[in-house]
Amino acid sequence: MSTKRWNLVALGCLHLLLIIPNGSPAIRSTRSPVQFNPDKRRVQDIRPLHYNLSLETIVDLENPKGILKGVVTIQLRIWIETRTIVLGVNGLKVGPKIWLIRRNTGGRVTVKTLFKEPNQHQFTIEFNSLLWLGEEYDLILEFSGQMSRTNRGYFTQHYMDENNKEQWVAVTQLAPNMASSVFPCFDASYRTPISLHLAHYRKMQVVSNMPILRTTEHEDLYYVWTTFNETPSMTVQQLSFSINQFKIQDSPESRPSIKTWLRPEKVDQAAYAIGLSPKLIDYFVDLFKMPYPVTKLDQMVLPDIGLHSQDYAGFVSHPESLFLFSEKHATAPSKEEVATHLAKEFAHHWFGNLVHAGVFWLAEGLAGYLAGFAVDQIEPTWRHHETHLATVTFIVLNEDSRASAQPVRFAHGVGPMASELLAYQKCSVLFRMLHSLVGTEVFVNSVRRYMKSSLKESSNQTLLWIYFQGESDRVLSLRQDIRVSPLMESWTLQPGYPLLHVERNYKKREVSIYQQRFLRNPKGSATGRKPINRQHCWYIPLTFTTASKKSWAHTLPSDWLTCSHVSAGDALKLVEVAQPDEWVIFNLRLSAPCRINYDDRNWQLLSEALTGENPTQIDRLSRAQLLDDVLNLAAAGVVGYDLAFSFLRFLKEENEFIVWQAASGNLEWLFRQLQKTPIFIVFKNFMRGILEAKFNEFFQSEESVEPSGGSDNSEKYHMKTIVLHLACETNMAPCEKLAIKLFSQMNVTQNTIPVDQRETIYCTAIRLGTEADWTELRKLYKNLEGIRRADHGSG
């Protein structure tokens, strides 16, 4: 298409777009001297009531990354008299057409000065006349700009189709703060209806949050206008749309109507996810007792692009790696990964009103927690929710033990990806704790009430805790002096988590418990950052069992640690707990995100139980926490490594993946710390003795290493990966022999090594092999890289 001068009509606008006459004010930068009070600009209170956005996308040989041109009409109301309007504009050129029209008279308000604030991505318009309190206006702006060079905002992705021809797809990812890179708009916290009109090539398809209303002619014969139905009130970051040439697959008899858009050559790998989608949506409809927010759902399955669009009602995009699944070639864990991804994406669709910064972490945490139940409903044999939450808990305990940890409430969707993800994971763990305290009936009813209220009023965590408190009071599920708000805010408003010190008086059968913040490196981080020296305290539910009771399923608290138990002198005392020869275990089934340090005798009793004839007398989650706790406490200098290594011995007979997973991360850290020390050889000999039995069980014959499409369940598959990695890392001879053998059988056309085991096999074989082995692996890598580039194109 020619990029000649382009004239745009704002479809559906009440007024034609007019041109500012000659002599219109120049755009200035605030770096130059201006007679303007920046503080006064920010005092404004102007509310957008409606956006009418017309946008043309131009992608051709001259503009392979794409340019955009458009006009937006913003209906707004003035709440404080002002002469200025401040909009978010990120990388766009605004003008030359800028008009403000009073809706009740049709009169124009003339522009005095325009200000650009590039560093703050703001554009300020100052008018010659005062904008009146309570008046409504139409602000009409023409704009243009380059499409995003990253996978955020509005961007193109190039790929090669089945005929080896280059194609492109354009898609948005506006959350958390990229809407202003597509069109001038107000703060993302405002919710308004949006009317969208897209100009695009005739041969291409378009899709957005809402169904298509009509298609009309464009002045360019190669282009056409597509207008969508007006959206419900939503934030600008929830607006999603795409231009593509994908194939459409319907989910039969689904409510809402579900269409999946993907590359034609990938259709045969989408059957599992397409069939799963309506089942997951039905689950959430029943859980929330609320219908799906809109009448249709379009799923975009995109070439893997690193980031993918946010998931909002009516439109969601997935990377191919998290949506496609091949029964022939994929592994059992990859199937579980697809189901988990879909469940979390769909859970978000009911949290559309909870996307603003103040409760972003809340929506993410709730969605992540509830998604696990949906997966359990669809695939009950996986035991996904329990295992996944335990895995997440160990991740949170590891990462949140740093001096640099931040409170959950600081997660607004705009910070570093790692810290944001940790906040969402910790929030899910906290909801798990709250669920175990109040029960399923109270938990579900509270969430339902909160979600219904969020449709009518602004939401925050305080409101959610109020609903939980009301439901809890109704059924008396919490002790009267324990209130939900201070309980949960003790975890969300401060960083880190507690270490519980458990000291037993064996003669009196008493237990003293107090808390303090746990820091893996109490002297400060590796970067030199020192922890803030202040007292932290949490409301901690205390659950425990003994060798004679073994009541693992009972997770209602026997007592509580509060902020009055923050030192040994303030310890809480429990009486008649256990006989002197019995072990005691606290925090059953990881009910709270904390670590436990016992007195020496209780640690010894637990070690003897785990290395005795019946280690499974202790629940698998408690075995995992005991091992994770003792290794982390040893790393922090709280207990000695002689105690930690005595606990490692029970791994010889351990058959639960979650326990091996808890051990593996700590062992990886130990390998790195001891690698250049004289005792490293002793440590490796010790670990070989522990790993030998398990390695022989999993890898004693060729049939033990299954190809990528093996039938192993997910937990066994991951457990084999852990054992293989640890065995080769300790230089176990059978493991090294196996790695060399499998590597020698591999070539560019055939690779039967399971995906998650390839890194270990490759690294071990190269470490022991020759330069020819390295050359062969490099050749394989180049071949796969060439296939990937051919598949995804130059983008």
C-alpha positions in Angstrom: 0.0 0.0 0.0 1.2 3.5 -0.7 1.9 5.7 2.3 0.5 8.8 0.7 -1.1 11.5 2.8 -3.8 9.8 4.8 -7.1 11.4 5.8 -9.0 9.8 8.6 -12.7 10.1 9.5 -13.7 9.4 13.1 -16.4 6.9 12.6 -19.4 7.4 14.8 -18.2 10.7 16.3 -20.7 13.5 16.9 -18.5 16.0 15.2 -16.3 16.0 12.2 -12.6 16.3 12.9 -11.6 19.9 12.2 -8.2 21.4 11.4 -6.6 24.0 13.6 -6.2 27.1 11.4 -2.9 28.6 10.5 -1.1 30.1 13.4 -2.0 27.3 15.8 0.2 27.1 18.9 3.5 25.2 18.6 4.2 22.2 20.8 6.8 23.0 23.4 8.9 21.1 25.8 8.8 21.8 29.5 12.5 21.9 29.5 12.2 25.4 27.9 11.0 28.4 30.0 7.2 28.5 30.0 4.8 30.5 32.1 3.1 27.4 33.6 2.6 25.9 37.0 3.2 22.2 36.8 1.6 21.6 40.2 -1.6 23.2 39.0 -1.7 20.8 36.0 -1.7 17.8 38.3 -4.5 19.1 40.5 -7.0 18.6 37.7 -9.8 16.1 38.1 -11.1 15.3 34.6 -12.9 12.0 34.1 -13.1 10.3 30.7 -16.7 9.0 29.9 -16.1 7.4 26.6 -13.4 6.7 24.0 -14.1 6.5 20.3 -10.9 5.3 18.7 -10.2 4.9 14.9 -6.8 3.4 14.1 -5.1 2.4 10.8 -2.2 -0.1 10.8 0.4 0.1 8.0 2.8 -2.8 7.6 4.6 -3.2 4.3 8.2 -3.5 2.9 9.0 0.1 3.8 7.5 -0.3 7.4 8.1 -4.0 8.3 7.6 -3.2 12.0 4.6 -1.1 11.3 3.3 2.4 11.8 -0.1 3.5 13.1 -2.3 6.6 12.4 -5.5 7.4 14.2 -7.9 9.8 15.8 -9.5 9.5 19.2 -12.5 11.3 20.5 -12.7 11.4 24.3 -15.9 12.4 25.9 -15.0 13.8 29.3 -16.5 15.6 32.3 -14.8 18.4 34.3 -14.9 17.9 38.1 -12.6 20.8 39.1 -12.4 24.0 37.0 -9.2 24.1 35.1 -7.6 25.4 31.9 -5.5 22.3 31.2 -5.9 18.6 30.2 -3.0 16.2 30.8 -3.0 12.9 28.8 -0.6 10.0 28.6 1.3 9.9 25.3 4.2 7.5 25.0 6.2 7.9 21.7 3.2 9.3 19.7 3.1 12.5 17.7 -0.2 14.4 18.5 -1.8 16.8 16.0 -1.9 18.8 14.0 -5.7 18.4 14.6 -6.6 19.1 18.3 -10.1 20.3 19.2 -12.1 20.6 22.3 -15.9 21.1 21.9 -18.5 21.8 24.5 -21.2 19.1 24.2 -24.1 21.2 25.3 -23.5 24.1 22.9 -21.2 22.7 20.2 -18.8 25.6 20.8 -15.1 25.2 20.4 -12.6 26.0 23.1 -9.4 27.3 21.5 -5.9 25.9 22.4 -3.3 28.3 23.9 -0.3 26.1 24.4 0.8 22.5 24.1 3.4 20.9 26.4 5.4 17.7 25.9 6.9 15.9 28.9 8.8 13.0 27.2 10.4 11.7 30.4 6.9 11.3 32.0 5.2 10.3 28.8 2.7 13.2 29.2 1.1 15.7 26.8 -0.5 18.8 28.3 -3.0 21.0 26.5 -3.6 24.5 27.9 -6.7 26.3 26.7 -7.6 30.0 26.4 -10.9 29.6 28.3 -11.7 28.0 31.6 -13.2 24.5 31.5 -16.4 24.7 33.6 -17.2 22.5 36.6 -19.7 19.8 35.7 -19.5 20.5 31.9 -19.0 17.7 29.4 -16.6 18.1 26.4 -15.4 16.2 23.3 -11.6 16.2 23.0 -10.6 15.2 19.4 -7.0 14.4 18.7 -5.2 13.1 15.6 -2.0 11.2 16.3 0.5 8.9 14.6 3.6 6.9 15.6 5.7 3.8 15.2 4.5 0.5 16.4 6.3 -0.9 19.3 9.9 -2.3 18.8 9.4 -4.7 21.7 6.7 -7.2 22.5 4.6 -4.7 24.4 2.1 -2.0 23.4 1.0 -2.6 19.8 3.5 -4.6 17.8 4.0 -7.0 14.9 5.4 -10.5 14.9 6.8 -12.0 11.6 6.8 -15.7 10.9 7.0 -18.1 8.0 3.8 -19.9 6.9 3.5 -23.6 5.7 4.5 -22.4 2.2 7.6 -20.8 3.5 6.3 -17.3 2.9 6.8 -14.5 5.3 3.6 -13.4 7.1 2.9 -11.0 10.0 0.5 -10.7 12.8 -0.2 -7.5 14.8 -1.4 -7.7 18.4 -1.7 -5.6 21.5 -0.3 -6.0 25.0 -1.3 -2.8 26.7 -1.0 -3.9 30.3 0.2 -2.6 32.6 1.0 0.8 31.2 1.3 0.8 27.4 -2.1 2.0 26.3 -0.6 5.5 25.8 1.8 4.2 23.2 -1.2 3.3 21.0 -3.4 6.4 21.5 -3.6 9.4 23.8 -5.5 8.5 26.9 -6.1 9.3 30.5 -4.8 7.3 33.5 -5.5 3.6 33.3 -7.5 3.6 36.6 -10.5 5.1 34.9 -13.1 2.7 33.5 -15.1 3.8 30.4 -16.8 2.2 27.4 -14.6 2.1 24.2 -15.8 2.2 20.6 -13.1 0.8 18.3 -12.7 1.1 14.5 -9.8 -0.6 12.8 -8.5 0.1 9.2 -6.7 -2.9 7.8 -5.8 -4.8 4.6 -8.9 -6.5 3.0 -7.2 -9.9 2.9 -6.6 -9.9 6.7 -8.9 -10.6 9.6 -9.4 -8.5 12.8 -10.5 -9.5 16.3 -11.0 -7.5 19.5 -12.7 -7.8 22.9 -16.2 -7.3 21.4 -17.9 -8.9 18.3 -17.8 -7.1 15.0 -20.6 -4.7 14.4 -20.1 -3.8 10.7 -17.5 -3.5 7.9 -17.4 -0.3 5.7 -15.3 0.8 2.8 -12.0 2.7 3.2 -10.8 5.4 0.8 -7.9 3.1 -0.1 -9.1 0.1 -2.2 -6.7 -2.2 -0.4 -8.1 -1.4 3.0 -11.4 -1.8 4.8 -12.8 -0.4 8.1 -14.1 -2.8 10.7 -16.2 -1.5 13.6 -16.7 -3.4 16.8 -19.5 -3.3 19.3 -19.0 -0.8 22.1 -17.2 -2.4 25.1 -18.6 -2.4 28.7 -16.8 0.0 31.0 -13.2 -1.0 31.1 -9.7 0.4 31.5 -7.7 1.4 28.5 -5.2 -1.3 29.3 -7.9 -4.0 28.9 -8.4 -3.0 25.2 -7.1 -5.8 23.0 -7.1 -6.4 19.3 -5.2 -8.2 16.5 -4.8 -8.2 12.7 -3.9 -11.6 11.3 -4.3 -14.3 8.7 -4.8 -17.2 11.1 -7.1 -20.1 10.9 -10.2 -20.1 13.1 -11.1 -23.2 15.2 -14.5 -23.3 17.0 -15.2 -25.0 20.3 -18.5 -26.8 19.7 -21.5 -26.1 21.9 -19.5 -23.7 24.1 -21.1 -20.9 26.1 -19.7 -18.3 25.6 -18.9 -18.8 21.9 -15.2 -19.7 21.8 -13.0 -19.3 18.7 -9.3 -20.1 18.6 -7.1 -18.3 16.1 -3.8 -19.9 15.2 -1.4 -20.7 12.4 -2.9 -23.3 10.0 0.1 -25.6 10.4 -0.4 -25.8 14.2 -4.1 -26.8 14.2 -3.4 -30.5 14.8 -1.6 -29.6 18.1 -4.4 -27.4 19.5 -7.1 -30.1 20.1 -6.3 -30.6 23.8 -6.4 -26.9 24.7 -9.4 -26.2 22.5 -11.4 -29.0 24.1 -10.3 -28.0 27.6 -11.2 -24.3 27.3 -15.0 -24.6 27.6 -14.7 -27.0 30.5 -12.5 -24.6 32.5 -14.9 -21.7 31.8 -17.9 -23.8 32.9 -16.0 -24.5 36.2 -15.4 -20.8 36.9 -19.0 -19.9 36.0 -20.2 -22.4 38.6 -17.5 -21.4 41.2 -18.3 -17.6 41.0 -22.0 -18.0 40.3 -21.5 -15.3 37.7 -21.9 -15.8 33.9 -18.9 -15.2 31.6 -18.6 -11.4 31.3 -19.2 -11.3 27.5 -21.0 -13.4 24.9 -17.8 -14.5 23.0 -14.2 -15.4 23.6 -11.5 -15.2 21.0 -8.2 -16.9 21.8 -5.1 -15.8 19.8 -2.3 -18.4 19.7 0.8 -16.5 18.7 4.3 -17.6 17.7 6.4 -17.5 20.8 7.1 -13.9 21.5 8.4 -13.8 25.0 5.5 -11.7 26.3 1.9 -12.2 25.4 -1.2 -10.1 25.8 -3.0 -9.8 29.0 -6.1 -12.0 29.4 -9.3 -10.0 29.4 -12.9 -11.1 28.9 -13.6 -11.6 25.2 -10.0 -11.7 24.1 -6.9 -13.6 25.3 -3.6 -14.4 23.6 -1.4 -17.4 24.3 2.2 -18.2 23.3 2.2 -21.4 21.2 4.5 -23.1 23.7 1.8 -22.8 26.4 -1.1 -23.7 24.3 -0.1 -26.4 21.8 0.3 -30.0 22.9 1.2 -33.1 20.9 0.2 -36.5 22.3 2.9 -38.1 20.1 5.9 -35.9 20.9 5.2 -33.9 24.1 5.7 -34.9 27.7 3.2 -35.4 30.5 4.5 -32.3 32.3 3.9 -30.2 29.2 0.3 -31.3 29.1 -0.1 -30.2 32.7 1.6 -26.9 31.9 -1.0 -26.2 29.2 -3.9 -26.9 31.5 -2.4 -24.8 34.3 -1.8 -21.9 31.9 -5.3 -22.0 30.5 -6.9 -22.2 34.0 -5.1 -19.1 35.2 -5.8 -17.2 32.1 -9.6 -17.9 32.3 -9.7 -17.2 36.0 -8.5 -13.6 35.2 -11.6 -13.0 33.1 -13.8 -12.6 36.2 -11.3 -10.2 37.7 -11.6 -7.6 35.0 -12.6 -4.9 37.6 -9.6 -5.6 39.7 -6.8 -4.6 37.3 -5.9 -1.2 38.7 -2.6 -0.8 40.5 -4.1 -0.9 44.1 -5.4 -4.4 43.8 -3.4 -5.9 40.9 -1.5 -8.2 43.2 -4.8 -9.3 44.7 -6.4 -10.3 41.4 -3.2 -12.1 40.3 -3.0 -14.0 43.6 -6.6 -15.0 43.6 -6.5 -16.1 40.0 -3.4 -18.2 40.6 -4.8 -19.9 43.7 -8.3 -20.6 42.2 -6.9 -21.9 38.9 -5.4 -24.9 40.7 -8.9 -26.1 41.7 -10.0 -25.9 38.1 -7.1 -28.1 37.0 -8.0 -30.6 39.8 -11.6 -30.7 38.6 -10.5 -31.4 35.0 -7.6 -33.7 35.7 -8.0 -35.1 39.2 -5.3 -37.8 38.9 -2.6 -35.1 38.7 -3.0 -33.9 42.3 -2.0 -30.6 40.7 -3.2 -28.1 43.3 -1.6 -29.6 46.3 1.8 -30.2 44.6 1.8 -26.9 42.7 1.0 -24.8 45.9 3.7 -26.7 47.8 6.2 -25.9 45.0 5.2 -22.3 45.0 5.5 -22.1 48.8 9.1 -23.3 48.7 9.9 -20.8 46.0 8.4 -18.0 48.1 10.3 -19.1 51.2 13.5 -19.1 49.3 13.2 -15.8 47.5 11.4 -13.9 50.3 14.2 -14.6 52.8 16.3 -11.9 51.1 17.0 -8.6 52.9 15.8 -6.9 49.7 12.3 -8.5 49.8 9.4 -6.2 49.3 5.8 -6.3 50.7 3.2 -7.9 48.5 1.2 -4.7 48.3 4.1 -3.0 46.4 3.3 -5.2 43.4 1.4 -3.0 40.9 2.1 -4.8 37.7 4.8 -2.3 36.6 7.9 -3.5 38.6 10.7 -5.9 37.8 9.2 -9.2 36.5 10.9 -11.4 39.1 9.7 -9.3 42.1 6.1 -9.0 40.6 5.9 -12.8 40.1 7.1 -13.5 43.6 4.4 -11.2 45.0 1.7 -13.0 43.0 3.0 -16.4 44.2 3.2 -15.2 47.8 -0.4 -13.9 47.5 -1.6 -17.3 46.3 0.1 -18.9 49.3 -1.6 -16.5 51.7 -5.0 -17.3 50.2 -4.2 -21.0 50.8 -3.5 -20.2 54.4 -6.7 -18.1 54.8 -8.7 -20.9 53.1 -7.4 -23.5 55.5 -8.4 -21.2 58.4 -12.0 -20.2 57.5 -13.1 -23.3 55.5 -14.3 -23.7 51.9 -17.8 -22.4 52.4 -16.7 -19.1 54.0 -13.9 -18.7 51.5 -16.0 -19.2 48.4 -18.9 -17.0 49.7 -16.5 -14.2 50.6 -14.9 -14.2 47.1 -18.3 -14.2 45.5 -19.6 -11.2 47.5 -16.4 -9.3 46.9 -16.5 -9.9 43.1 -20.1 -8.8 42.9 -19.3 -5.6 44.9 -16.4 -4.8 42.6 -18.8 -4.4 39.7 -20.3 -1.4 41.5 -17.6 0.2 43.6 -13.8 0.6 43.8 -12.0 -2.4 45.3 -9.2 -2.8 47.7 -7.9 -5.4 50.1 -9.6 -3.9 53.1 -13.0 -4.5 51.4 -12.1 -8.1 50.7 -11.1 -8.7 54.3 -14.4 -7.1 55.4 -16.3 -9.7 53.4 -14.2 -12.5 54.9 -14.8 -11.2 58.4 -18.5 -11.1 57.9 -18.7 -14.6 56.5 -16.3 -15.9 59.2 -18.4 -14.3 62.0 -21.6 -15.9 60.6 -20.2 -19.4 61.0 -17.7 -18.6 63.8 -14.8 -20.0 61.9 -12.1 -17.9 63.6 -11.3 -17.3 67.2 -13.1 -14.2 68.4 -9.9 -12.1 69.0 -8.5 -13.0 65.6 -9.7 -10.5 63.0 -9.1 -11.1 59.3 -7.8 -7.6 58.4 -4.9 -7.4 60.9 -4.2 -11.1 60.3 -3.8 -10.8 56.5 -2.2 -7.3 56.5 0.5 -8.6 58.8 1.5 -10.7 55.8 0.8 -8.3 52.9 2.0 -4.9 54.4 5.5 -6.1 55.4 8.3 -8.0 53.7 9.6 -11.5 54.5 8.1 -14.2 56.7 8.7 -15.5 60.2 11.0 -18.2 61.7 9.2 -20.0 64.6 11.5 -21.1 67.4 10.0 -24.2 69.1 11.6 -25.1 72.5 10.3 -28.1 74.4 10.4 -28.7 78.2 10.4 -32.4 78.1 9.8 -32.9 81.9 6.8 -30.6 82.0 5.6 -31.6 78.5 5.4 -27.9 77.6 6.3 -26.1 74.4 7.5 -22.4 74.1 7.2 -20.7 70.8 8.2 -17.3 69.6 8.8 -15.6 66.2 11.3 -13.5 64.4 11.9 -12.6 60.7 13.9 -15.2 58.9 16.8 -14.0 56.7 18.9 -16.4 54.8 21.8 -14.0 55.1 21.2 -12.1 58.3 24.3 -9.9 57.8 23.0 -8.5 54.5 22.8 -9.4 50.9 25.6 -10.2 48.5 25.2 -6.7 47.0 25.9 -5.2 50.4 22.4 -4.2 51.2 21.8 -4.5 54.9 18.4 -5.5 56.3 16.4 -2.8 58.1 16.8 -3.3 61.8 13.2 -3.2 63.0 10.9 -5.7 64.6 8.6 -7.7 62.4 5.6 -9.7 63.6 2.9 -11.8 62.0 -0.3 -13.4 63.0 0.6 -17.1 62.7 -1.9 -20.0 63.1 -0.3 -22.9 65.0 -1.0 -26.4 63.8 0.9 -29.4 65.1 0.8 -33.1 65.6 2.9 -35.7 67.4 4.2 -39.2 66.9 1.2 -40.7 68.7 -1.5 -38.6 67.0 -0.2 -38.3 63.4 -3.3 -36.2 62.5 -2.1 -34.6 59.3 -5.4 -33.6 57.8 -6.4 -31.4 60.7 -5.2 -27.9 59.8 -7.4 -25.7 62.1 -5.1 -23.9 64.5 -4.7 -25.0 68.1 -3.4 -21.6 69.0 -2.0 -18.4 67.5 1.2 -16.5 67.6 0.5 -12.8 67.6 2.6 -9.6 67.8 3.0 -10.2 71.5 5.2 -13.2 70.9 8.3 -11.7 69.2 11.1 -12.8 71.6 12.0 -15.6 73.8 10.8 -13.6 76.8 7.4 -13.2 75.2 7.1 -16.8 74.1 3.7 -18.5 73.9 3.5 -21.6 76.1 1.5 -24.7 75.1 1.0 -27.4 77.7 0.4 -31.2 77.5 1.7 -31.3 74.0 3.6 -34.7 73.7 5.3 -37.4 75.7 9.1 -36.9 76.1 10.0 -39.6 73.6 7.6 -38.3 70.9 8.5 -36.0 68.1 6.4 -32.9 67.4 5.9 -31.3 64.0 4.4 -27.8 63.6 2.8 -26.1 60.5 1.0 -29.1 59.1 0.7 -29.3 55.3 2.6 -26.0 54.9 -0.5 -24.2 56.2 1.4 -21.0 56.8 4.5 -19.6 54.8 7.1 -19.8 57.6 10.1 -21.9 58.8 10.3 -23.9 62.0 13.4 -24.3 64.2 13.1 -27.0 66.9 15.3 -27.7 69.9 18.1 -30.2 69.4 16.3 -33.2 70.9 13.2 -32.7 68.8 15.3 -32.4 65.6 17.0 -35.7 66.6 13.7 -37.4 67.2 12.5 -36.3 63.7 15.7 -37.4 62.1 15.4 -40.9 63.6 11.8 -41.2 62.5 12.7 -40.3 58.9 15.7 -42.6 58.6 13.9 -45.4 60.5 11.7 -48.3 59.1 8.6 -46.2 58.4 9.5 -42.6 57.2 6.1 -42.3 55.6 4.5 -42.0 59.0 5.3 -38.3 58.5 3.1 -36.7 55.8 4.9 -36.0 52.5 4.4 -32.2 52.7 5.8 -32.2 56.2 8.8 -34.3 55.1 9.4 -31.8 52.4 9.2 -28.8 54.8 11.5 -30.5 57.4 14.2 -31.0 54.7 13.8 -27.6 53.3 13.8 -25.9 56.7 16.8 -27.8 58.1 18.9 -27.1 55.0 18.0 -23.4 54.9 18.6 -23.0 58.6 22.0 -24.6 58.2 22.8 -22.2 55.4 21.8 -19.3 57.6 23.9 -20.6 60.5 20.9 -21.3 62.8 21.7 -25.1 63.0 24.7 -27.1 62.1 25.3 -29.0 58.8 25.8 -32.3 60.7 22.1 -32.1 61.5 21.2 -31.1 57.9 23.1 -34.0 56.4 21.5 -36.5 58.8 18.1 -35.5 57.3 19.4 -36.0 53.7 20.0 -39.7 54.4 16.2 -40.5 54.2 16.2 -39.5 50.5 17.4 -43.1 49.8 13.9 -44.4 50.3 12.0 -41.3 49.3 9.5 -41.7 46.5 7.6 -38.4 46.5 8.6 -35.8 44.0 7.8 -32.8 46.2 10.4 -33.9 48.8 13.1 -34.3 46.1 12.2 -30.9 44.7 12.6 -29.4 48.2 16.0 -31.0 48.4 17.3 -30.2 44.9 17.4 -26.4 45.2 19.3 -26.5 48.4 21.7 -29.1 47.1 22.3 -27.0 44.0 23.3 -24.1 46.3 25.6 -26.4 48.4 27.3 -27.7 45.2 28.1 -24.1 44.3 29.3 -23.2 47.7 31.5 -26.2 48.2 32.9 -26.6 44.7 36.2 -24.9 45.4 36.7 -26.3 49.0 38.7 -29.3 50.2 35.5 -31.1 51.4 33.8 -31.1 48.0 35.0 -34.6 47.2 33.7 -35.8 50.6 30.4 -34.2 49.9 30.1 -35.8 46.5 30.9 -39.2 47.9 28.2 -38.7 50.5 25.6 -37.7 47.9 26.5 -40.6 45.6 25.7 -43.0 48.4 22.2 -41.3 48.8 21.5 -41.2 45.0 22.7 -44.6 43.9 19.6 -46.6 44.7 17.2 -44.0 43.1 19.4 -43.7 40.0 19.5 -47.5 39.5 15.7 -47.6 39.9 15.1 -45.0 37.2 18.0 -45.6 34.8 19.3 -49.2 35.2 18.2 -50.1 31.7 17.7 -48.5 28.3 13.9 -48.6 28.8 14.2 -46.4 31.8 15.0 -43.3 29.7 11.9 -42.8 27.7 11.6 -40.6 24.6 10.0 -37.2 24.7 6.6 -38.7 24.3 6.9 -41.1 27.2 4.0 -42.1 29.4 5.5 -41.1 32.7 3.2 -39.1 35.0 4.3 -35.5 35.6 5.7 -36.1 39.2 7.7 -39.2 38.2 9.1 -37.4 35.1 10.3 -34.4 37.1 11.7 -36.6 39.8 13.8 -38.6 37.3 15.1 -35.3 36.0 16.2 -34.2 39.4 17.9 -37.6 40.2 19.7 -37.6 36.9 21.0 -34.1 37.3 22.3 -34.7 40.9 23.8 -38.0 40.0 25.8 -36.6 37.0 26.8 -33.5 39.1 28.3 -35.8 41.7 30.3 -37.6 38.9 28.5 -40.9 39.5 30.0 -43.3 37.0 26.8 -44.9 35.7 25.3 -41.5 35.1 28.3 -40.3 33.1 28.3 -43.5 31.1 24.6 -43.1 30.4 25.1 -39.5 29.3 27.9 -40.5 26.8 25.8 -43.3 25.4 22.7 -41.2 24.9 24.7 -38.4 23.4 26.4 -40.7 20.9 23.0 -42.0 19.7 21.7 -38.5 19.0 21.7 -36.8 15.6 20.1 -33.9 13.9 17.1 -36.0 12.7 16.5 -38.1 15.8 16.7 -37.2 19.5 15.0 -39.5 22.0 16.3 -37.8 25.1 13.4 -36.3 27.2 13.4 -32.5 26.9 14.0 -31.8 30.6 17.0 -34.2 30.8 18.8 -32.9 27.7 20.7 -30.1 29.6 22.2 -32.7 32.0 23.0 -35.2 29.2 24.6 -32.5 26.9 26.7 -30.9 29.6 27.9 -34.2 31.0 28.8 -35.6 27.6 30.6 -32.4 26.6 32.5 -32.3 29.9 33.8 -35.8 29.4 34.0 -35.8 25.6 36.2 -34.4 22.8 36.2 -31.4 20.6 34.4 -33.5 18.0 31.5 -33.9 20.5 31.4 -30.2 21.0 31.3 -29.6 17.2 28.5 -32.1 16.8 26.4 -30.4 19.5 27.1 -27.0 17.9 25.9 -28.4 14.6 22.7 -29.6 16.2 22.1 -26.2 17.8 22.6 -24.4 14.5 20.2 -26.8 12.8 17.5 -26.2 15.4 18.1 -22.5 15.3 17.6 -22.5 11.6 14.4 -24.4 12.0 13.2 -21.9 14.6 14.0 -18.9 12.4 12.2 -20.5 9.5 9.2 -21.2 11.7 9.0 -17.7 13.2 10.6 -15.6 10.5 12.9 -12.6 10.9 10.8 -11.0 13.7 
